[in-house]
Amino acid sequence: MSSISKEEKSLELRIFVFLTVFLAPLLSVLLVSGLGFAIWFSQILTGPPGAG
C-alpha cells in the first residue's frame, strides 16, 4: 500500500468540505429554484392546472 502524505490528506479534506458545505447546497438551491421558475413560467403561459 502506498502511504498518503499529509498534504494529500489536507487537500482531500478541503475538497470534501468544499463539496459538502458549498457545492451540494448551492446545486440543490439552484435545482429547486429552476424547477419552481419553470413551473411558474409554464403556468403564466398555460394557466393554472384544471383551468382548461
CNS distance restraints for C-alpha pairs under 8 A (distance, minus, plus):
assign (resid   4 and name CA) (resid   8 and name CA) 6.33 0.50 0.50
assign (resid   4 and name CA) (resid   9 and name CA) 6.82 0.50 0.50
assign (resid   5 and name CA) (resid   9 and name CA) 6.44 0.50 0.50
assign (resid   6 and name CA) (resid  10 and name CA) 6.07 0.50 0.50
assign (resid   7 and name CA) (resid  11 and name CA) 6.10 0.50 0.50
assign (resid   8 and name CA) (resid  12 and name CA) 6.06 0.50 0.50
assign (resid   9 and name CA) (resid  13 and name CA) 6.14 0.50 0.50
assign (resid  10 and name CA) (resid  14 and name CA) 6.20 0.50 0.50
assign (resid  11 and name CA) (resid  15 and name CA) 6.16 0.50 0.50
assign (resid  12 and name CA) (resid  16 and name CA) 6.14 0.50 0.50
assign (resid  13 and name CA) (resid  17 and name CA) 6.14 0.50 0.50
assign (resid  14 and name CA) (resid  18 and name CA) 6.09 0.50 0.50
assign (resid  15 and name CA) (resid  19 and name CA) 6.14 0.50 0.50
assign (resid  16 and name CA) (resid  20 and name CA) 6.12 0.50 0.50
assign (resid  17 and name CA) (resid  21 and name CA) 5.60 0.50 0.50
assign (resid  17 and name CA) (resid  22 and name CA) 7.67 0.50 0.50
assign (resid  18 and name CA) (resid  22 and name CA) 5.33 0.50 0.50
assign (resid  18 and name CA) (resid  23 and name CA) 6.38 0.50 0.50
assign (resid  19 and name CA) (resid  23 and name CA) 4.78 0.50 0.50
assign (resid  19 and name CA) (resid  24 and name CA) 5.92 0.50 0.50
assign (resid  20 and name CA) (resid  24 and name CA) 5.53 0.50 0.50
assign (resid  20 and name CA) (resid  25 and name CA) 7.43 0.50 0.50
assign (resid  21 and name CA) (resid  25 and name CA) 6.78 0.50 0.50
assign (resid  22 and name CA) (resid  26 and name CA) 6.09 0.50 0.50
assign (resid  23 and name CA) (resid  27 and name CA) 6.05 0.50 0.50
assign (resid  24 and name CA) (resid  28 and name CA) 6.12 0.50 0.50
assign (resid  25 and name CA) (resid  29 and name CA) 6.14 0.50 0.50
assign (resid  26 and name CA) (resid  30 and name CA) 6.16 0.50 0.50
assign (resid  27 and name CA) (resid  31 and name CA) 5.99 0.50 0.50
assign (resid  28 and name CA) (resid  32 and name CA) 6.17 0.50 0.50
assign (resid  29 and name CA) (resid  33 and name CA) 5.90 0.50 0.50
assign (resid  30 and name CA) (resid  34 and name CA) 5.88 0.50 0.50
assign (resid  31 and name CA) (resid  35 and name CA) 6.18 0.50 0.50
assign (resid  32 and name CA) (resid  36 and name CA) 6.10 0.50 0.50
assign (resid  33 and name CA) (resid  37 and name CA) 6.05 0.50 0.50
assign (resid  34 and name CA) (resid  38 and name CA) 6.10 0.50 0.50
assign (resid  35 and name CA) (resid  39 and name CA) 6.23 0.50 0.50
assign (resid  36 and name CA) (resid  40 and name CA) 6.06 0.50 0.50
assign (resid  37 and name CA) (resid  41 and name CA) 5.97 0.50 0.50
assign (resid  38 and name CA) (resid  42 and name CA) 6.03 0.50 0.50
assign (resid  39 and name CA) (resid  43 and name CA) 6.19 0.50 0.50
assign (resid  40 and name CA) (resid  44 and name CA) 6.39 0.50 0.50
assign (resid  41 and name CA) (resid  45 and name CA) 6.47 0.50 0.50
assign (resid  42 and name CA) (resid  46 and name CA) 5.99 0.50 0.50
assign (resid  42 and name CA) (resid  47 and name CA) 7.60 0.50 0.50
assign (resid  43 and name CA) (resid  47 and name CA) 4.62 0.50 0.50
assign (resid  43 and name CA) (resid  48 and name CA) 5.29 0.50 0.50
assign (resid  43 and name CA) (resid  49 and name CA) 7.72 0.50 0.50
assign (resid  44 and name CA) (resid  48 and name CA) 7.80 0.50 0.50
assign (resid  47 and name CA) (resid  51 and name CA) 6.50 0.50 0.50
assign (resid  47 and name CA) (resid  52 and name CA) 7.97 0.50 0.50
